[in-house]
Amino acid sequence: MRDYGRVAGRSAKKQTVRNMILSLAVIVPVAVVSYVFIPHDQHNDPIKTVSYRVELDTARRAAPYPVAAPVGLPEGWRATSVSYDGDGKEGAAWHLGFLDPQKQYVAVEQSDGPSAVFIDSVTRQAAKTGKTERVDGATWDLYEGEKYDALVRTERGVTTVVTGTAPHGQLTRMAAALKAEKTKTKPDGTPDSRDSA
């Protein structure tokens, strides 16, 4: 007597394997063609570079102090974030974030609010070392922290902080490149001239 159940079971298994092979024969060429012809990012860099010229011009018109931004940074520095908040809890606050060529973070932060609170916030609680450094004719206080180190300068009621994960030399390079300007406006609101600090 034949065991029809066993024959049917073997036949169903053969059919399943055959269907799987046929499916793969259709799917694999489609996947290869899709990969070749659909563009994809070769750099795979999730951090986007931002243009900050418009925000800088706006901040220089609106801020009650000369707003700092770098001029002449070497190639490889990328701006990644920018903001100006004229009514924040830390005063009128300007922020400009960069990645240096080694992809370390460097930020320029400014505010006319209470300096201790502002410094603590933007440096992520870095502590004042008691040391100073002369950079391009200006004296900066050195701060060190677990996450960020910083160069800090307070002048005429405005605190400027250069901070981030980058090594000290890169923070100094950014501080040396900073140029602070304030755009004066005419009574009709159009730009008049620039004051440098």
C-alpha positions as CSV (number, residue, x, y, z in Angstrom):
1,M,0.0,0.0,0.0
2,R,1.4,3.4,-1.0
3,D,1.8,6.3,1.4
4,Y,0.2,9.1,-0.6
5,G,0.5,11.6,2.3
6,R,4.3,11.3,2.3
7,V,4.5,11.8,-1.6
8,A,2.2,14.8,-1.4
9,G,4.3,16.3,1.4
10,R,7.5,15.9,-0.6
11,S,5.8,17.4,-3.7
12,A,4.6,20.4,-1.7
13,K,8.1,21.0,-0.3
14,K,9.5,20.9,-3.9
15,Q,6.9,23.3,-5.0
16,T,7.7,25.8,-2.2
17,V,11.4,25.7,-2.9
18,R,10.7,26.1,-6.6
19,N,8.5,29.2,-6.0
20,M,11.1,30.7,-3.7
21,I,13.8,30.3,-6.4
22,L,11.6,31.8,-9.1
23,S,10.7,34.8,-6.8
24,L,14.4,35.4,-6.1
25,A,15.1,35.2,-9.8
26,V,12.7,38.1,-10.3
27,I,13.6,40.2,-7.2
28,V,17.4,40.1,-7.4
29,P,17.8,41.7,-10.9
30,V,15.2,44.4,-10.0
31,A,17.1,45.2,-6.8
32,V,20.4,45.4,-8.7
33,V,19.0,47.7,-11.4
34,S,17.4,49.9,-8.8
35,Y,20.7,50.2,-6.9
36,V,22.6,51.1,-10.0
37,F,20.2,53.6,-11.5
38,I,18.7,55.3,-8.4
39,P,21.0,58.1,-7.1
40,H,22.2,57.9,-3.6
41,D,24.5,60.0,-1.4
42,Q,28.1,58.9,-1.7
43,H,29.2,60.9,1.4
44,N,26.4,59.7,3.7
45,D,26.9,62.8,5.8
46,P,23.8,63.5,7.9
47,I,25.0,67.0,8.9
48,K,23.9,69.7,6.5
49,T,25.8,72.9,5.9
50,V,23.7,76.1,6.3
51,S,24.1,79.6,4.8
52,Y,23.9,82.2,7.5
53,R,24.3,85.5,5.6
54,V,20.7,86.5,5.8
55,E,20.4,85.7,9.5
56,L,23.7,87.5,10.2
57,D,22.5,90.7,8.4
58,T,19.1,90.5,10.2
59,A,20.8,90.1,13.6
60,R,23.2,92.9,12.9
61,R,20.3,95.2,12.3
62,A,18.2,94.0,15.2
63,A,20.7,93.3,18.0
64,P,21.5,96.0,20.5
65,Y,25.2,95.2,20.1
66,P,27.7,94.4,17.3
67,V,27.2,90.8,16.3
68,A,30.2,88.6,15.8
69,A,30.9,86.2,12.9
70,P,34.1,84.8,11.4
71,V,35.9,86.3,8.4
72,G,38.5,84.3,6.5
73,L,38.3,80.9,8.1
74,P,40.4,78.3,6.3
75,E,38.7,75.8,4.0
76,G,37.0,72.9,5.6
77,W,35.0,74.8,8.2
78,R,31.2,74.4,7.8
79,A,28.4,76.4,9.3
80,T,25.8,74.0,10.7
81,S,23.4,76.1,12.8
82,V,22.4,79.8,13.2
83,S,19.8,81.7,15.2
84,Y,19.1,85.0,16.8
85,D,16.5,85.5,19.6
86,G,16.0,89.1,20.5
87,D,13.6,88.4,23.4
88,G,15.1,85.3,25.1
89,K,15.5,84.7,28.8
90,E,19.2,85.1,28.4
91,G,18.9,88.5,26.6
92,A,19.3,89.1,22.9
93,A,21.2,86.0,22.0
94,W,23.1,85.2,18.8
95,H,24.3,81.7,17.9
96,L,26.4,80.5,15.1
97,G,27.6,76.8,15.1
98,F,30.4,75.3,13.0
99,L,32.2,72.0,12.4
100,D,35.9,72.4,11.9
101,P,37.8,70.3,9.3
102,Q,38.1,67.4,11.8
103,K,34.3,67.6,12.4
104,Q,34.6,69.0,15.9
105,Y,32.0,71.5,17.0
106,V,32.8,75.2,17.5
107,A,30.1,77.7,18.4
108,V,30.0,81.5,18.6
109,E,27.5,82.7,21.2
110,Q,26.7,86.2,22.2
111,S,24.2,87.8,24.6
112,D,23.6,91.1,26.4
113,G,21.8,89.2,29.3
114,P,23.3,88.1,32.7
115,S,26.7,86.8,31.8
116,A,27.1,84.0,34.4
117,V,23.8,82.3,33.4
118,F,24.6,82.7,29.7
119,I,28.1,81.3,30.0
120,D,26.9,78.4,32.1
121,S,24.2,77.6,29.6
122,V,26.2,77.8,26.3
123,T,29.4,76.1,27.7
124,R,27.4,73.3,29.4
125,Q,28.7,74.2,32.8
126,A,32.4,74.7,31.9
127,A,34.3,76.3,34.8
128,K,36.5,79.4,34.7
129,T,40.2,78.4,35.0
130,G,41.5,81.8,36.1
131,K,43.7,81.9,33.0
132,T,43.5,84.4,30.2
133,E,44.7,84.5,26.6
134,R,45.3,87.3,24.2
135,V,43.8,86.7,20.8
136,D,44.1,89.3,18.1
137,G,44.6,92.1,20.7
138,A,41.6,91.0,22.9
139,T,41.8,89.3,26.3
140,W,39.7,86.1,26.7
141,D,39.0,84.1,29.8
142,L,39.6,80.3,29.5
143,Y,37.0,77.9,30.7
144,E,37.2,74.1,30.8
145,G,34.4,71.6,31.1
146,E,33.5,67.9,30.7
147,K,31.8,68.5,27.4
148,Y,33.0,71.9,26.1
149,D,35.9,74.2,26.6
150,A,35.5,77.9,25.9
151,L,37.1,81.3,25.4
152,V,34.9,84.0,27.0
153,R,35.0,87.8,26.7
154,T,32.7,90.4,28.3
155,E,32.8,93.9,26.9
156,R,30.4,96.8,27.2
157,G,27.7,94.6,28.6
158,V,28.0,91.9,25.9
159,T,29.3,88.5,26.5
160,T,31.0,86.7,23.6
161,V,31.7,82.9,24.0
162,V,33.6,80.7,21.6
163,T,32.9,77.1,22.8
164,G,32.7,73.5,21.7
165,T,34.3,70.1,21.5
166,A,37.2,71.3,19.2
167,P,40.7,71.5,20.6
168,H,41.9,74.8,22.1
169,G,43.8,75.8,19.0
170,Q,40.6,75.7,16.9
171,L,38.7,77.7,19.5
172,T,41.5,80.3,19.3
173,R,41.4,80.2,15.5
174,M,37.7,81.0,15.6
175,A,38.1,83.8,18.1
176,A,40.8,85.4,16.0
177,A,38.6,85.3,12.9
178,L,35.6,87.0,14.6
179,K,34.5,90.4,13.4
180,A,31.7,92.1,15.3
181,E,29.5,94.6,13.5
182,K,26.3,96.5,14.0
183,T,24.3,97.7,11.1
184,K,22.8,101.1,11.7
185,T,19.4,101.8,10.1
186,K,17.9,105.0,8.7
187,P,14.6,106.3,10.0
188,D,12.9,104.5,7.1
189,G,14.4,101.2,8.2
190,T,17.0,100.8,5.4
191,P,20.6,100.0,6.3
192,D,22.8,103.0,6.8
193,S,26.3,102.0,7.8
194,R,28.2,99.4,9.9
195,D,29.8,100.0,13.2
196,S,32.7,97.6,14.1
197,A,33.6,96.6,17.6
